Amino acid sequence: MLVSGGARLGDEAMFEKARESMDAGATGLIFGRNVWQREYDQVPRRE
């Protein structure tokens, strides 16, 4: 399954969408504009 499209999200909204996708059965994630349209030092990270 591929979930595609939509506007760039804030950090928490992006992580929530990722959680919802994984809960629905996704086994991996690929991020596009939510990573590539940010400066390198602004890419969200979980430590």
Contacts in CASP RR format, 6 or more apart in sequence:
PFRMAT RR
TARGET T0000
AUTHOR 0000-0000-0000
METHOD contacts of the structure
MODEL  1
MLVSGGARLGDEAMFEKARESMDAGATGLIFGRNVWQREYDQVPRRE
1 26 0 8 1.000
3 17 0 8 1.000
3 21 0 8 1.000
3 26 0 8 1.000
6 33 0 8 1.000
8 33 0 8 1.000
8 34 0 8 1.000
8 37 0 8 1.000
9 17 0 8 1.000
9 34 0 8 1.000
10 34 0 8 1.000
11 44 0 8 1.000
14 31 0 8 1.000
14 34 0 8 1.000
14 44 0 8 1.000
15 44 0 8 1.000
15 46 0 8 1.000
18 29 0 8 1.000
21 29 0 8 1.000
22 28 0 8 1.000
22 29 0 8 1.000
35 43 0 8 1.000
END
